[in-house]
Amino acid sequence: MSNELSALEGLRQTSLTRLEQSLDAFLPASSAASRLSQAMRYAALGGGKRIRPLLVYGATALAGGTPEQADTPAAAVELIHAYSLVHDDLPAMDDDDLRRGLPTCHKAYDEATAILAGDTLHTKAFELLATRGEYRSDTRIAMIQHLCQAAGVDGMAAGQMQDMLAQGQQQTLAALEEMHYLKTGRLITASLQLGYFAAQSDSPELLENLTRFGDAIGLAFQIQDDILDVTMATDQLGKPAGSDEKLHKSTFPSLIGLDASRERAEQLCEDARQALSGYGASALPLQQLAQYIIARNH
């Protein structure tokens, strides 16, 4: 375990400083609408676990690429994630006042500014994939296609729509898993796929195994979120605890109980680790990241 922990820490050390520098460089400090620029930076540079960019860097390394190749897609994925949080927190959706221990974007600025900040973070992500970094044209197209699919009508947006429609209803376990696959899992899997494409690798088997890994940890991530929502306090989470219960949402603990939810997350983590078991020490950072996802407390 100590070797795996050091592998994950090594991934963080080589990746997160690069990510923050990239985001700072890519996001305008001023523009024709300086308030919009400030709100974008507030939403994207306000910390967070940065799990999705770590997946990009880890997959790029596993595919034989360099950190430089991962910089642009890692930033793009984080901008999509930041936009989704800004919009999820809006009064028309989850109506949350706190994110990462700070006022949500629409509370720090105003609702209209938050909507525009989310919109512009979204478009900036695809601008980066289209213009930044040194990639073949087919690589750019593959990255843009996979991120569009993960974020759009067959991915994250669809999952959010299902989430809103399910408020106040008792979902089946299958429906809950599908919703979370769309809302959370697709972007997590896309992060790994973008890392693979950024390395300009040519191994369909590796792409398939990274996709299996991503699908497993995407669901495990959401199960752990559901567990934390009922077991941790607001000051520990950095966002309102008990929000799922307040909105009368079905969750894994409400459907199958806490113990079974933990067991399901652990099994998914093991499935993810097994998906990369044939890659030796090179896969340790990603495998330990899977373990972190179900062990985290926020």
C-alpha positions as CSV (number, residue, x, y, z in Angstrom):
1,M,0.0,0.0,0.0
2,S,2.8,2.4,0.8
3,N,4.2,2.0,-2.8
4,E,0.7,2.7,-4.2
5,L,0.3,5.7,-1.9
6,S,3.6,7.1,-3.1
7,A,2.6,6.5,-6.7
8,L,-0.6,8.5,-6.3
9,E,1.3,11.2,-4.5
10,G,3.8,11.3,-7.3
11,L,1.0,11.8,-9.8
12,R,-0.4,14.6,-7.7
13,Q,3.0,16.3,-7.5
14,T,3.7,16.1,-11.2
15,S,0.2,17.1,-12.2
16,L,-1.6,19.5,-10.0
17,T,0.9,22.4,-10.1
18,R,0.8,22.1,-13.9
19,L,-3.0,22.1,-13.9
20,E,-3.3,25.2,-11.7
21,Q,-0.8,27.0,-13.9
22,S,-2.7,26.0,-17.1
23,L,-6.0,27.1,-15.7
24,D,-4.6,30.4,-14.6
25,A,-3.1,31.0,-18.0
26,F,-6.1,29.9,-20.0
27,L,-8.7,31.8,-18.0
28,P,-8.7,35.6,-18.8
29,A,-7.9,37.9,-15.9
30,S,-9.8,40.6,-17.7
31,S,-12.0,40.8,-20.8
32,A,-14.7,42.9,-22.4
33,A,-16.7,41.9,-19.4
34,S,-14.4,41.8,-16.4
35,R,-17.1,40.7,-14.0
36,L,-17.7,37.6,-16.1
37,S,-14.0,36.9,-16.1
38,Q,-13.8,37.2,-12.4
39,A,-16.7,34.8,-11.9
40,M,-15.1,32.3,-14.3
41,R,-11.9,32.4,-12.3
42,Y,-13.8,32.2,-9.0
43,A,-15.6,29.0,-10.2
44,A,-12.6,27.2,-11.7
45,L,-9.7,28.3,-9.4
46,G,-11.5,27.7,-6.1
47,G,-9.7,24.5,-5.3
48,G,-11.4,21.1,-5.3
49,K,-10.1,17.5,-5.5
50,R,-9.2,17.8,-9.2
51,I,-9.9,14.1,-9.6
52,R,-10.8,14.4,-13.3
53,P,-7.6,16.1,-14.3
54,L,-5.6,13.6,-12.3
55,L,-7.3,10.9,-14.4
56,V,-6.2,12.7,-17.6
57,Y,-2.6,12.9,-16.4
58,G,-2.6,9.3,-15.1
59,A,-4.0,7.9,-18.4
60,T,-1.6,9.9,-20.5
61,A,1.3,8.5,-18.5
62,L,0.0,5.0,-18.7
63,A,-0.4,5.4,-22.5
64,G,3.3,6.4,-22.8
65,G,2.7,10.2,-23.0
66,T,4.1,13.2,-21.2
67,P,2.6,15.6,-18.7
68,E,2.9,18.3,-21.4
69,Q,0.6,16.3,-23.6
70,A,-2.0,16.1,-20.8
71,D,-2.0,19.8,-19.9
72,T,-4.7,20.9,-22.4
73,P,-7.2,18.1,-22.0
74,A,-6.8,18.1,-18.2
75,A,-7.6,21.8,-18.1
76,A,-10.5,21.3,-20.5
77,V,-12.1,18.6,-18.4
78,E,-11.8,20.6,-15.2
79,L,-13.5,23.6,-17.0
80,I,-16.4,21.4,-18.0
81,H,-16.6,20.1,-14.4
82,A,-16.5,23.7,-13.0
83,Y,-19.3,24.8,-15.4
84,S,-21.4,21.9,-14.3
85,L,-21.0,22.7,-10.6
86,V,-21.9,26.4,-11.2
87,H,-25.1,25.3,-13.0
88,D,-26.0,22.5,-10.6
89,D,-25.9,25.0,-7.7
90,L,-28.3,27.4,-9.3
91,P,-31.7,28.0,-7.7
92,A,-33.4,26.3,-10.7
93,M,-31.5,23.1,-10.0
94,D,-30.0,22.1,-6.6
95,D,-30.3,25.6,-5.1
96,D,-27.1,25.3,-3.0
97,D,-25.4,28.2,-1.2
98,L,-22.1,26.6,-0.4
99,R,-19.4,24.9,-2.6
100,R,-15.9,23.9,-1.4
101,G,-16.5,25.8,1.8
102,L,-17.2,29.1,-0.1
103,P,-20.4,30.8,-1.4
104,T,-21.5,29.3,-4.6
105,C,-20.9,31.3,-7.8
106,H,-24.5,32.7,-7.9
107,K,-24.2,33.8,-4.3
108,A,-20.8,35.4,-4.7
109,Y,-21.9,37.2,-7.8
110,D,-25.5,36.9,-8.9
111,E,-27.6,34.3,-10.8
112,A,-27.3,35.8,-14.3
113,T,-23.5,36.2,-13.9
114,A,-23.2,32.6,-12.7
115,I,-25.2,31.3,-15.7
116,L,-22.9,33.2,-18.1
117,A,-19.8,32.1,-16.3
118,G,-20.9,28.5,-16.6
119,D,-21.7,29.0,-20.3
120,T,-18.3,30.5,-21.0
121,L,-16.3,27.9,-19.0
122,H,-18.1,25.3,-21.2
123,T,-17.1,27.0,-24.5
124,K,-13.6,27.7,-23.3
125,A,-13.0,24.0,-22.7
126,F,-13.6,23.2,-26.4
127,E,-11.6,26.2,-27.5
128,L,-8.6,24.8,-25.7
129,L,-9.0,21.3,-27.3
130,A,-9.3,22.9,-30.7
131,T,-6.4,25.3,-30.5
132,R,-3.9,24.6,-27.7
133,G,-1.1,22.0,-27.5
134,E,0.7,20.0,-30.2
135,Y,-1.7,17.3,-31.4
136,R,-2.6,15.7,-34.7
137,S,-5.9,16.8,-36.2
138,D,-7.5,13.4,-35.6
139,T,-6.4,13.5,-32.0
140,R,-8.1,16.9,-31.5
141,I,-11.3,15.6,-33.1
142,A,-11.3,12.5,-30.9
143,M,-10.9,14.5,-27.7
144,I,-13.6,17.0,-28.7
145,Q,-16.0,14.2,-29.7
146,H,-15.5,12.3,-26.5
147,L,-15.9,15.3,-24.3
148,C,-19.0,16.5,-26.1
149,Q,-20.6,13.1,-25.8
150,A,-19.7,12.9,-22.1
151,A,-21.1,16.4,-21.3
152,G,-24.2,16.5,-23.6
153,V,-27.5,14.9,-24.3
154,D,-26.2,11.4,-23.9
155,G,-24.1,12.3,-20.8
156,M,-23.9,14.8,-18.0
157,A,-26.7,17.1,-19.1
158,A,-29.0,14.1,-19.5
159,G,-28.1,12.8,-16.1
160,Q,-28.9,16.2,-14.5
161,M,-32.2,16.2,-16.3
162,Q,-33.0,12.8,-14.9
163,D,-31.9,13.9,-11.5
164,M,-34.3,16.8,-11.5
165,L,-37.2,14.7,-12.8
166,A,-36.6,12.1,-10.1
167,Q,-36.9,14.5,-7.2
168,G,-39.6,13.4,-4.9
169,Q,-39.9,10.0,-6.5
170,Q,-38.6,6.5,-5.5
171,Q,-36.2,5.3,-8.2
172,T,-35.3,1.8,-8.9
173,L,-31.7,0.8,-8.3
174,A,-31.2,0.4,-12.0
175,A,-32.6,3.8,-12.8
176,L,-30.4,5.4,-10.1
177,E,-27.3,3.7,-11.5
178,E,-28.1,4.9,-15.0
179,M,-28.7,8.5,-13.8
180,H,-25.3,8.5,-12.1
181,Y,-23.5,6.9,-15.0
182,L,-24.7,9.8,-17.1
183,K,-24.4,12.6,-14.6
184,T,-21.0,11.7,-13.1
185,G,-19.6,8.6,-14.7
186,R,-19.4,9.7,-18.3
187,L,-17.2,12.7,-17.6
188,I,-14.9,10.6,-15.4
189,T,-14.5,8.0,-18.1
190,A,-14.0,10.7,-20.7
191,S,-11.1,12.1,-18.6
192,L,-9.3,8.8,-19.0
193,Q,-10.1,8.6,-22.7
194,L,-8.8,12.1,-23.3
195,G,-5.6,11.2,-21.5
196,Y,-5.2,8.2,-23.8
197,F,-5.8,10.2,-26.9
198,A,-3.5,13.0,-25.8
199,A,-0.6,10.5,-25.7
200,Q,-1.5,9.7,-29.3
201,S,-1.4,6.0,-28.4
202,D,-2.5,3.2,-30.7
203,S,-3.7,0.5,-28.3
204,P,-7.4,-0.3,-28.5
205,E,-7.0,-2.7,-25.7
206,L,-5.7,0.0,-23.4
207,L,-8.5,2.3,-24.4
208,E,-11.0,-0.4,-23.6
209,N,-9.4,-1.1,-20.2
210,L,-9.3,2.6,-19.3
211,T,-13.0,2.8,-20.2
212,R,-13.8,-0.2,-17.9
213,F,-11.8,1.5,-15.2
214,G,-13.6,4.8,-15.6
215,D,-17.1,3.3,-15.7
216,A,-16.4,1.5,-12.4
217,I,-14.9,4.4,-10.5
218,G,-17.5,6.8,-11.8
219,L,-20.3,4.8,-10.1
220,A,-18.1,4.2,-7.0
221,F,-17.5,8.0,-6.8
222,Q,-21.2,8.7,-6.7
223,I,-22.0,6.0,-4.2
224,Q,-19.3,7.5,-1.9
225,D,-20.9,11.0,-2.4
226,D,-24.3,9.5,-1.4
227,I,-22.7,8.0,1.7
228,L,-20.9,11.2,2.7
229,D,-24.2,13.2,2.2
230,V,-25.7,11.3,5.1
231,T,-22.7,10.6,7.3
232,M,-20.7,13.9,7.3
233,A,-21.3,17.4,8.4
234,T,-21.5,20.5,6.2
235,D,-18.2,21.9,7.5
236,Q,-16.5,18.6,6.6
237,L,-18.0,18.4,3.1
238,G,-17.5,22.0,2.2
239,K,-21.1,21.9,0.8
240,P,-24.5,21.4,2.5
241,A,-24.9,18.0,4.0
242,G,-28.2,16.3,3.7
243,S,-29.1,18.0,0.5
244,D,-30.3,14.8,-1.2
245,E,-32.8,14.2,1.6
246,K,-33.9,17.8,1.5
247,L,-34.7,17.4,-2.2
248,H,-36.3,14.0,-1.6
249,K,-33.9,12.2,-3.9
250,S,-33.3,8.5,-4.1
251,T,-29.7,7.6,-3.1
252,F,-27.8,4.3,-2.7
253,P,-28.1,4.4,1.1
254,S,-31.8,5.1,0.9
255,L,-32.4,2.2,-1.5
256,I,-29.9,-0.5,-0.2
257,G,-28.6,0.9,3.1
258,L,-25.2,2.2,4.2
259,D,-23.5,-1.2,4.6
260,A,-24.5,-2.5,1.2
261,S,-23.6,0.9,-0.3
262,R,-20.1,0.6,1.1
263,E,-19.8,-3.0,-0.1
264,R,-20.9,-1.9,-3.6
265,A,-18.3,0.9,-3.7
266,E,-15.6,-1.4,-2.6
267,Q,-16.5,-4.0,-5.2
268,L,-16.5,-1.3,-7.9
269,C,-13.1,-0.1,-6.7
270,E,-11.7,-3.7,-7.0
271,D,-13.3,-4.1,-10.5
272,A,-11.5,-0.9,-11.5
273,R,-8.2,-2.0,-10.1
274,Q,-8.5,-5.4,-11.9
275,A,-9.2,-3.6,-15.2
276,L,-5.6,-2.2,-15.1
277,S,-4.0,-5.2,-13.4
278,G,-2.0,-6.1,-16.5
279,Y,0.0,-2.9,-16.6
280,G,2.2,-3.4,-13.6
281,A,3.6,-0.5,-11.7
282,S,2.6,2.0,-14.4
283,A,-1.0,1.6,-13.3
284,L,-0.4,2.1,-9.6
285,P,-1.3,5.8,-9.6
286,L,-4.7,5.2,-11.2
287,Q,-5.4,2.1,-9.1
288,Q,-4.6,4.1,-5.9
289,L,-6.8,6.9,-7.1
290,A,-9.7,4.4,-7.3
291,Q,-9.0,3.5,-3.7
292,Y,-8.9,7.2,-2.7
293,I,-12.3,7.8,-4.3
294,I,-14.1,5.4,-1.9
295,A,-11.9,6.3,1.1
296,R,-12.3,10.1,0.9
297,N,-14.3,12.0,3.5
298,H,-15.4,15.0,1.4
